Amino acid sequence: MPLKVRVAGPAVLTSLAFALTLAMLGVIGFSDSPALAANVSCGDMITTDTTLHKDLNNCPTTAS
């Protein structure tokens, strides 16, 4: 007895694509990986919690 292959209609495929997109956004949105940022240098304004991985040496002093 031969198998019959049934192709899903456009509505089913659209629903599956939407569900897959939501799942991917959920994984990306809730990942615990740290944000990647550019190197910090003298004179940069830091507005978020930041950990420096090296000292900033020989920076000119500025009055704030």
C-alpha positions in Angstrom: 0.0 0.0 0.0 1.7 3.3 -1.1 2.0 6.2 1.3 0.1 9.4 0.5 2.0 12.6 1.2 -0.1 15.5 2.2 1.4 19.0 2.0 0.3 21.5 4.6 -1.7 24.5 3.4 -0.4 28.1 3.6 -2.3 28.8 6.9 -0.6 25.9 8.7 2.8 26.9 7.3 2.3 30.5 8.4 1.3 29.5 11.9 4.3 27.2 12.2 6.6 30.0 11.0 5.1 32.5 13.5 5.4 30.0 16.4 9.1 29.3 15.4 9.8 33.0 15.3 8.3 33.6 18.8 10.3 30.7 20.1 13.6 32.1 18.7 12.9 35.5 20.1 12.2 34.0 23.5 15.5 32.2 23.5 17.4 35.3 22.4 15.6 37.6 24.8 16.2 35.4 27.9 19.8 34.4 27.3 22.2 35.1 30.1 25.2 36.1 28.0 26.8 39.4 28.7 26.3 42.3 26.3 29.3 42.9 24.1 30.5 46.5 23.9 33.3 48.5 22.4 36.5 49.1 24.5 36.3 51.9 27.0 38.8 54.7 26.7 39.6 58.0 28.4 36.8 60.5 28.2 34.0 57.9 27.6 30.8 58.4 29.6 29.6 55.1 31.1 25.9 55.0 31.9 25.5 51.3 32.7 27.1 48.8 35.1 30.5 48.1 33.6 33.5 46.0 34.5 36.9 47.2 33.2 39.3 44.5 32.1 42.3 46.8 32.1 43.4 50.1 33.7 42.9 53.4 31.8 46.5 54.8 32.1 47.8 58.3 31.2 44.3 59.9 30.9 44.3 63.6 31.0 42.5 65.0 34.1 39.3 66.9 33.6 37.2 68.9 35.9 33.6 67.8 36.2 
